[in-house]
Amino acid sequence: MKYYSATRIHDGNDWVADPDLVLAFDDDHFFSGFISRQSIEPGLIEELEGIICPAFVNAHCHLELSHTKGMIPEHTGLVSFLGKVIFNRAADEQSKLQAIEIAMQALEQSGCIAVGDIANTEDLLHLRLKGNMHMHTFVETMGFIPQTAAQRLAFPEQVYKSYAAQTTHPQGYVLRQSIVPHAPYSVSDKLFELIDQFEPGSLLSIHNEETPAENQYFDDKTGEMKELYKTLNIDDTYFQPSGKTSLQTYLPYLKQPHDLLLVHNTCITAEDLQYLNDYAGTVSLCLCPNANWYIERALPDIPMIAASGHNICLGTDSLASNHELNIYDEIKTIKAQYAQIALSDLLSWATMGGARALRLDNMIGSFEPGKRPGLVQIHEEVSKRIM
């Protein structure tokens, strides 16, 4: 058995109130329970400074863009940013894979035990077998013209099958995958329907209400999104504005009982949050504040989102839109901007909230007997995974 204690312990849900309790893990890193330090020889307890908590979950990341670090300037706005990502995606395979591997190591070292990774390619196919973390690969689909929906699904389906062929990880971590829509403004109603039908009950991730231009386009078909389609020579004649937010427009396209991971939510409204209460599946709202600030110098109304009662988790987006892939850096940004949000809640979002969002809460996210939650130390505002 291995025993750990610290100045403060967070169990994934709240602070552990009793300072007499220490964490007990077996030799395979499964959590055995809280034990009174009085029943353990003092020399057997590893006393750590600062905070210890379960390992973090990065619920939204684009590891395949790791080679673009520093290539795209800050504060371009989302529409301009998307164009620059397309322009900078190309790179030689060795450089791309090396950058991804470095990013994965940084994720792990800073505290991550699980990641929800967005994939448009098979770049991570072999690298995810090397990572010391659970991984859900969200194979992204795009196509705004209804007539080409089946064609647009064909390549992601092949990518999905390649990932699905990996059934085991050499260290026992969970590997999963699902086909998902990129964003409301890049997926037609017909393509939404095909994704919905592809794997009933699958976990869907979607970039949601990331910019005011998105909701403006769905409301009255004007603004920057309209101009983007012109630039890309996309004929949007078929599209009729709903007079509603993008969320309230596309959610009815999903008929199957999918759980949803809605990412960014920079412009989500109180009405949208209320609207989600009637959705049949579980909804998780993922916050990526550093990416929101990097791209648009904007943050979601996080106190409003927190008050909604929906599950909340954290992500980093990509190194195209962030300086580091570090979940504790996201916590620090929220702390700095919204001092009224308790650190206990932020740690819960980074641990149990992320585990719920990726359907891994039976394995990680909290210190409960039988789980293998990992262990993170936070000391002097730096996080480090130690198990």
N, C-alpha and C positions, 0 to 999 in steps of 0.2 A: 504494500500500500504506500501511496505518496500523499503527504498532507501539506496543505497550503493555507496561509492566512495573510492578511494585509491590513492596512490602516482602515480601509472600508471594503466591504464585499457587496456587490450587486449580483443578485441571483438570476437576472434576466427579466424579472418582473418588478422588483423593488429592492431597497436596501435590506440587508440582513441586520436586524436590530440587535441581536445578542452578540456582543463582542467575544464571548467565550467560545463561539463555534468556529471550527475550521473545516475546510473542504477535504474530503477523502476521495482519492481516485485509485483504481486498481492499476496493475502494471500495463494494461491495454488501454488506459486512459478513459475507461468508463467511470462515470461519477457514481460513487457508492453511497454518499450521504453526508450530512453535516454531523460532526462529532465534537463533543466537548473536549477542549484542549486539556482538561484535567485528566482525561483517560489516556493521553498519549505522552510518551516520553518527549520532553521538550526538544531534544536534539533531532527528533524526527520531523519536526514541523519546519517547512521552509517559510520564513517570515519575509514578506515582501512589502516594500514601501508603496504608498499610494493606494490605488483602487485595483481590485481584481474583479473580473466579470466573465461570463461566457464569451467565446470568440465571436467576432462580428460576422454579419451577413451583408455582402454588397449585392443588393437586389437588382441593380441595373448598371451594367458596364458594357463597353464596346472594346474588348481586348484587341480585336483585329485592327483597330485604329491606333495602336500604341506607337507605331512608327511615325505618326504625325505630330508627336509632341513638339510644341513650340513653332509649328509651321503656320498656324492660323492666328492672327492677332485677336486681341480681346475686343469686346463691344462692337462687333460687326452687325448685330441683329441676326435673328435666326435665318431669315431668307438668304441673306448674303453668306452666312456661315454654311448653309447646306451646299451652296455652289462651290465653296472653297473645299469642303470635305470631298466632294466628287472629284475636284481637280487634283487633290493631294493623295487620293487613295493609292495610286500606282506606286509601286516600289519593287525592288528585286526581292525574290522570295526569301533569301537568306537574311536580309535586313529586317524584313517584316517579322519573320519567326523569331529572330534574336530579340527584337523589341518586345514581342509578346511574352517571351519567356522571362525577360527582365521585369516586365510589369506584373506578371503572375507572382514572381518571387517577392516583389515589393508588397503586393496585396497580402500575401501570407505573413510576411515579417511584421507588417503594421497591425495585424490582428484578425485577418479574414479567414474564415473556415468554409465559407460557401459563397458562390457568386452566381447571379443571373446574368448570363453573357449573351449579348446580341450578336448574331452571326449572319453574314451575307455570303460567306464562303466556307470552305473546309479548312481554313488556316489553323483552327484550333483542334482539328481532328485527332492528331497524335499528342499535341501538347497538353490537352486536358487529362491525358493519362499520366502525365508527369506531375501535375499539380497536387499539392497536399490539401485538397479542398473538394467539397461537393460542388457540382456544376450542373445548372440547368441551362441548356443552350436554346435560346429563342431564335429560331430560324426565320429571318425577316422576309416579308413579302411586300412588294410595291407594284402598283399599277392603277392609274386613275381612270383609264378608259375601259368601260364595261365590256366592250366587244373582245378585248384581249385578256380577259380575266383568267381563263383556263390556261392560256399560253404563259401568263405571268406566274402562275402557280407551279408550272412544270419544273423549273430549275430549283426553287426552294424545296420542292418535294424530293428531288434527288439528293440535295444536301442533307435534308432531314434523314433520309434512309441511311446515309453514310454514318451520321452520328448515332442513329438508333442501333446500328450494328455493333456498337461498343456497349456491351451489356455488363461488363465488370471493370472495376478499377483495381490495380494491383495492391492498393492499400485499403480497399474496402469502402472508399468514398462513393457516393451515389452519383451516377451520371444519367441525366434525363434530357429530353428535348421536346420541343413543340413548334409547330408552324404558327407564326403570329403576324398580324398586320403591323406595318411600320407606324403609320400615323393617319388620322382622319383625312388629311389633305393629300395623301399619297396612295390611298386605297379606295377603289370604287365600291359602290354598294354591292355589285355582283361579286367582286373579289372577297369582300367581307363575308358574303354568304358561303362561298367556296371554302374559305378558311374555317368558318363556323362548322361546316359539315365534315371537314377532313378528319378530325379526331374528336368526336363528342366527349365533353368532359375534360378536355385538355386545359392546361394553364395558359392563358393568353396575356401577353404583355403588349402595351401600346403606348407610344408617346402621346400624351394627352394634354391639350390646351397649353402648349409650351410658349405661345406668343399671342398677343392680341390679334395679329393678322389672321390667325387660324379661325377664331370665332367671328371675326368680321366677314370673312369669306363665306362661312356657312350662314351667316345672318342675311347678307345682302349681295354676296358675290362681287365685292369690290376689294380694293386694297392690294397689299404687297403680294399675297398669294396669287391673285389674278395676274399680276405682272410677271410672277415667276413662271406661270404656265405659258405665257406668251414667249418668254425668253427661251423656254425649253421646247417650244413648238408643240405644246400639248393642247389639243382641241377640247375645251371644257364646255362646249355648246350644250351637251346633254344635261349638265348639272343644273339643278334648280335649287336655289337657296331655300333653306327651311324656315328662316326667321328665328332659329334657335341656336344654342351653342353647338359646337361640334359634338360634344358628348351626348347631348340629348338627341342629336340627329343620327349618330351611328349605333348607339346602344341597341335600338330595336332591331338592327340587322342580325344580332346574335340571338338565335333561338335555342341553342343547346345550353346545357347547364355548365358553362365555363366559369372557373374562378378567374378574376381579372386582377392584373397588376398594372395600374395606371401610373405612368411615369411623368414626372416634372410637375404638372398641375399648377403651373405658374399663374394661370389666369382662371382657374376653376372658381365658380361662384357658389354662394350659399345655396342658391336654387339647384345647382348641379349636385351638390352634396346631399341635399334632400332627395333629389331624383334617384340617386344611387340606392337609397333605402329600399326601393321597390325591386331592385335587381335580384334575380333568383340565386345567383352564385355569390361567393365570397368576394369582397372587393378589398384590395390593398392599395393604398396611396403611397407611392414612392417619391421621396424628396431628394433632389440632387442640387442643393443650393449653390455649391461652388460653380457648377456648370451654368446654372441660370445666371449667375452674376458675371461669369466669364463672357457669355454670349450676348446677354441683353441688359446687364446691369439691373436686374430685377429679381425679386424673390417672391415665392408664393406667400399668401396670407396663412402662415403656418399656425398661428393660434386658432384661426377659424377652422382649419383642417383638423387640428387636434381636438377641437370641441365637437366634431361631427360624430365621433364614436367609431369611425371606420379604422381598420388596422392600418398602421403607419410603419413604413420601413425607409431605409436610406440607401442611396446609390451614389456613384461617382461620375456616371456618364463615361466619357473617354478622355484620353490624353490629348485629343484634338480640342477639347473644351474644358480642360482642367489641368492644373499643374502637377497634381499627384492623384493616385488612386488610393486614397486613404480615408476610410470611413470616419476615423476620429477627427480628421480635418473638417469633415462635413458637420460633425457635432459642434466643433469649435465655432464654425461660422454661424450656426443657428444660435448658439449661446451668446455670441457677440451682438446679434441683431434682435434677438427676442429673449431678453434676460428673464422674462416672466415664466419661461418654460423650464421646468425643473430638470436638472441633470439626470435624475432617476428616469424620467420619461424618455429623454434622449437615448440613454443606454438601453432602455427597453426596445425602442424603435430599432436600434442597431443590432439587437440580438434576437429577442423573441419575435419582434415584429417582422424582421426579415425572414426568420425561420418559418413563420406562418405563411408569409407571402410566397415562398418557394416550396411550400408543402413539405417542409423538413422538420416541423416542430415536434415530431415524435422522436427525433434523434439529437437535435441541437437546439440552441436558443436559450436554455435555462439549466440551472443546476437541479436536476431531478434524477433520482436513482434510475439506472438503466440507460440514460443518455450518454452520449460521448460528445460533450458540448465544446471541448477545447477550453483554453484559458488565456485570458488577455490581462496584462498589467498596464495600467495607465499611471505614469509617474512623471511629474514635472511637464504635464501637457503633451507627453509622448506616449503612444500606444505601442505595445509589443506583444506578439503572440508567443507564449511560452509553452503551449501544449496544443 
